[in-house]
């Protein structure tokens, strides 16, 4: 049986007998947008503070924003993005 190596080139005793698929992290993805922010909408927009509060709460749930497109116009903000978090 071939040895498995960690990032430092050392034999990883815990990986022996496991496939790459078993070792790789599993992710779940979610599309996020302005419609999910309380008090706003795609045509109404949201304040910067409301968007920040929403994104901070999202982060507390373990989500990481991996892509976001945002538009700010006349004090209102709209966005569309992709978030991911590790599956258990």
N, C-alpha and C positions, 0 to 999 in steps of 0.2 A: 504494500500500500504506500502510495507516495505521501510525503509529508506536506502539510499545509503551512504556509508561511504568513506571518503578520506583516504589517507595513514596515517594520524594522528589519525584515529578512530573517527573523527568528522563527523557529518551529512553534506553531500555535497548537498546543496540545488539545485545546478545546474544539478545534476545527477538524481534527482528524476524523475521517469518516463522514463528514458533512459535505454536501454539495455547495457550489457557489450560490445556488438559488436559496438554500437554507440560511446562508450567512448574510445575504443582501437584505438591507432594510426594506420594509414594505411601507408604502405611502398611500394615503387617501388624498384626493384633490377636491377642491370646491371652487366654483365660480362665485365671485362676490361682486356686488355692484351697489350703487347708490340707493336702490330700492329697499335694501335691508337696513339702512340707517333710519332709526326712528325719527319721524317728523319731516321727512323729506321725500324725494322721489326723483325720477329721471328728468322730469321737466321742471320741478320746483328747486332742485338742488338742496344742499345742506351747508351749514356753516362749517368752517374749518374745525371748530371745537367739537361739533357733533361727530364729524368724520373721525377725528383723533380718538374720541371716547369709544366709538364703535371699534376701531382697529385695535385699541389697547385691550378691550374686552375680548376680542377675537384672539389676540395673542395670549391672554390668560388661559384660554381654552386649548392652547398648544398649537394653534395655527401659525404658519409662517407665510407671509406674502412673498411669492416668487416672481410675480409680474403684476404691474398696475399701470393703467393709463388714467390720468386725471386731467380734469379741465376745471379751471377756476375762472369765473366770470361774474363781475359785479358782486363780489362777496359771497357767492354761492359756489359750491364745489360738487362736481359729479365725477364718478370713477367707475371703472370696470377692471377686475383683476382675477388672478388665480392664486389660491392659497393651498398649502399642503401641510399635513402633519403625519407623523409616524403612526402606523397602525400597531396595535398591541400584538 
